[in-house]
Amino acid sequence: MALNLEVEDLGRAVYRNGCSLWCREDAMTTLDQEIEAYERMQPALEQAHFNKWVVVRDGEVAGVFDGSEESVQFAIERFGRGPYLIRQVGAPPARLPASAILGGGYARG
């Protein structure tokens, strides 16, 4: 897929049918920041919300839920495609392929 850019558009470059490399890097940087925020809050979260599901956005807990489906529905309705972190408090982090994390539109290239 060809990417045609003007110099001033470089920082916000977008493919016609998906996100550019810059968008992916921004999303992964933000997700790394959400993970760091979760890890800082983890002891308090485990004490107050063990086994619950949390949505972390902008370095803060945006919601606490009994189930994963509720947390996913909330995150999508409130924040769209993200990025945001959904984690079960007290459980080890899930390992997902990048295509599951970034979505189909980001896997094109």
C-alpha positions in Angstrom: 0.0 0.0 0.0 1.5 3.3 -1.0 1.7 6.2 1.4 1.6 9.6 -0.1 2.5 12.4 2.3 3.2 16.1 2.3 6.0 17.1 4.7 3.6 19.0 7.0 1.4 15.9 7.3 4.2 13.6 8.4 3.3 13.7 12.1 -0.3 12.7 11.5 0.1 10.4 8.5 -2.7 8.0 7.9 -3.2 5.3 5.3 -6.5 5.4 3.5 -7.8 2.2 5.2 -5.9 2.1 8.5 -3.4 3.6 10.8 0.1 4.5 9.9 3.3 3.5 11.7 3.2 6.7 13.7 -0.3 6.0 15.0 0.7 2.4 16.0 3.8 3.8 17.9 1.6 6.3 19.7 -0.9 3.6 20.7 1.8 1.3 22.0 3.5 4.1 23.9 0.2 5.0 25.5 -0.5 1.4 26.3 2.9 1.1 27.9 2.0 4.1 30.0 -1.3 2.5 31.1 0.5 -0.7 32.1 3.0 1.4 34.1 0.1 3.2 35.8 -1.6 -0.1 36.6 1.5 -1.5 38.1 1.9 1.5 40.3 -1.7 1.1 41.5 -1.6 -2.7 41.7 -1.1 -3.1 45.5 -4.1 -0.8 46.3 -6.2 -2.4 43.5 -5.5 -5.9 44.8 -6.5 -4.8 48.3 -9.7 -3.1 47.2 -10.8 -4.9 44.0 -9.1 -8.3 43.9 -10.5 -10.5 41.1 -12.4 -7.6 39.6 -11.8 -6.2 36.1 -10.4 -2.7 35.7 -10.2 -0.3 32.8 -7.2 2.0 32.9 -7.2 5.1 30.8 -4.9 8.2 31.0 -3.1 6.7 34.0 -6.3 6.3 36.1 -8.9 3.6 36.8 -11.8 4.5 34.6 -14.0 1.7 35.9 -14.2 -1.4 38.0 -16.3 -4.4 36.9 -17.3 -7.9 38.0 -16.7 -9.4 34.6 -14.5 -9.0 31.5 -17.5 -8.5 29.1 -18.7 -5.6 31.2 -15.3 -4.0 31.2 -14.8 -4.4 27.5 -18.3 -3.0 26.7 -17.6 0.0 28.9 -14.2 0.7 27.4 -15.5 0.5 23.8 -18.5 2.6 24.5 -16.6 5.2 26.4 -13.2 5.3 24.6 -13.7 3.6 21.2 -10.8 1.8 19.8 -8.5 2.9 22.6 -5.8 2.6 23.6 -6.7 1.6 27.2 -5.8 -1.3 29.5 -8.2 -3.9 30.7 -6.9 -6.1 33.4 -8.2 -8.6 35.9 -6.9 -7.5 39.3 -4.6 -10.2 40.8 -4.4 -12.2 37.6 -1.2 -12.4 35.5 -1.3 -10.3 32.4 -2.8 -12.0 29.3 -0.5 -12.6 26.3 -2.3 -11.6 23.1 -1.0 -11.3 19.5 -0.4 -7.8 18.3 -3.3 -8.1 15.9 -5.7 -8.7 18.8 -4.3 -5.7 20.7 -4.2 -3.3 17.8 -7.1 -4.6 15.8 -7.4 -5.6 12.2 -7.0 -2.1 10.7 -3.5 -1.8 12.2 -2.2 -5.1 10.9 -2.3 -3.9 7.3 0.9 -2.7 5.7 
